[in-house]
Amino acid sequence: MTRALATLAAGATVVAIFGAGCGKKGAPLPPLRPDPARIADLSVRAVDGFLDVSFVAPAANADGTTPSIIDAVELSALAGTATPTPPAPTP
């Protein structure tokens, strides 16, 4: 009888916790995407055929909130020459 009572009590607790719901009622909100503050001390140097880009990450976002921790920054580039566009055909 004690085991059945413990199982019943555990089941009631689970229903009370998950059945009641949580949070505010209403439509879900989109995730916050704060803009980082501007980078003021960007420097770029050419070293042995490569570009060395250095800067200090901003200490706050543009709205004054604390930014996320930055583990890495990826820079992309396209190397090559631009091909000239052919002239428009004459009518």
URTA-V818505 format. One record per pair of residues at least 4 apart in sequence whose ideal C-beta (glycine too) atoms are under 7 Angstrom apart, sorted by sequence separation. I is the first residue (numbers start at 1). J is the second residue. D is the distance in whole Angstrom. If there is no record, write none. Layout:
I,J,D
I,J,D
This chain:
1,5,6
2,6,6
3,7,6
4,8,6
5,9,6
6,10,6
7,11,6
8,12,6
9,13,6
10,14,7
11,15,6
12,16,6
13,17,6
14,18,6
15,19,5
16,20,6
60,64,6
61,65,5
46,51,6
47,52,5
60,65,7
60,66,7
61,67,5
44,51,6
45,52,5
60,67,7
44,53,5
58,67,6
43,54,5
42,55,5
57,70,5
41,55,6
41,56,6
39,55,5
39,58,6
37,58,4
36,58,5
53,75,6
37,60,6
37,61,6
36,61,6
37,62,5
35,61,6
36,62,7
34,61,4
35,62,4
34,62,7
34,63,6
34,65,6
36,67,6
